[in-house]
């Protein structure tokens, strides 16, 4: 049986800089039931203390790897990502999605 899961990538900015990445918050959610399968955020104490920056390319790779590992632990090997209106898959977002794919998750 093939189930479809969605990836939800959120970034939190400030009032002055609403589009700036201050931390990453990523959820993998079942499309039909809205059950969250895996979550990763740079706001976790372990990552806050070990990563030099919570928003650089290295942090994006760490979050992508965590999402892939946690998804595989939940037997989720295929996910879907639909970019929002006027959203491009580049920069930090591209790094996160590429890292998830390199760690064994298929995008459909």
RANOR-V154256 format. One record per residue. N is the residue number from 1. SS is DSSP state (A for helix, B for strand, O for the rest). D_FIRST is the distance of its C-alpha to the first C-alpha in Angstrom with 2 decimals. Layout:
N,SS,D_FIRST + N,SS,D_FIRST
//
This chain:
1,O,0.00 + 2,O,3.79 + 3,O,6.48 + 4,O,10.02 + 5,B,12.91 + 6,B,16.57 + 7,B,19.49 + 8,B,22.74 + 9,B,25.86 + 10,B,29.06 + 11,B,32.54 + 12,O,35.52 + 13,O,38.92 + 14,O,42.32 + 15,O,44.16 + 16,O,46.23 + 17,O,43.36 + 18,O,40.25 + 19,O,38.25 + 20,O,39.15 + 21,O,36.60 + 22,O,38.04 + 23,O,34.90 + 24,B,31.19 + 25,B,28.67 + 26,B,24.99 + 27,B,21.98 + 28,B,18.25 + 29,B,16.87 + 30,B,13.67 + 31,O,14.37 + 32,O,13.78 + 33,O,15.33 + 34,O,17.63 + 35,O,17.11 + 36,B,18.66 + 37,B,16.82 + 38,B,19.73 + 39,B,23.27 + 40,B,26.04 + 41,B,29.54 + 42,O,32.83 + 43,O,34.59 + 44,O,33.75 + 45,A,36.95 + 46,A,35.95 + 47,A,35.24 + 48,A,38.22 + 49,A,40.50 + 50,A,39.26 + 51,O,38.50 + 52,O,41.68 + 53,O,40.15 + 54,O,37.19 + 55,O,36.73 + 56,O,37.48 + 57,A,35.34 + 58,A,35.12 + 59,A,33.77 + 60,A,31.10 + 61,A,30.04 + 62,A,30.03 + 63,A,27.85 + 64,A,25.37 + 65,A,25.23 + 66,A,24.84 + 67,A,21.91 + 68,A,20.13 + 69,A,21.01 + 70,A,20.02 + 71,A,16.61 + 72,A,15.96 + 73,A,17.38 + 74,O,14.76 + 75,O,11.93 + 76,O,11.61 + 77,O,12.19 + 78,B,11.93 + 79,B,14.03 + 80,B,16.04 + 81,O,19.76 + 82,O,21.95 + 83,O,25.62 + 84,O,27.94 + 85,O,30.75 + 86,O,33.22 + 87,O,31.20 + 88,O,31.25 + 89,O,29.11 + 90,O,32.07 + 91,A,34.05 + 92,A,32.55 + 93,A,29.34 + 94,A,28.96 + 95,A,29.66 + 96,A,27.04 + 97,A,24.24 + 98,A,25.54 + 99,A,25.65 + 100,A,22.06 + 101,A,21.06 + 102,A,23.56 + 103,O,22.11 + 104,O,18.75 + 105,O,16.66 + 106,B,15.49 + 107,B,16.55 + 108,O,14.91
//
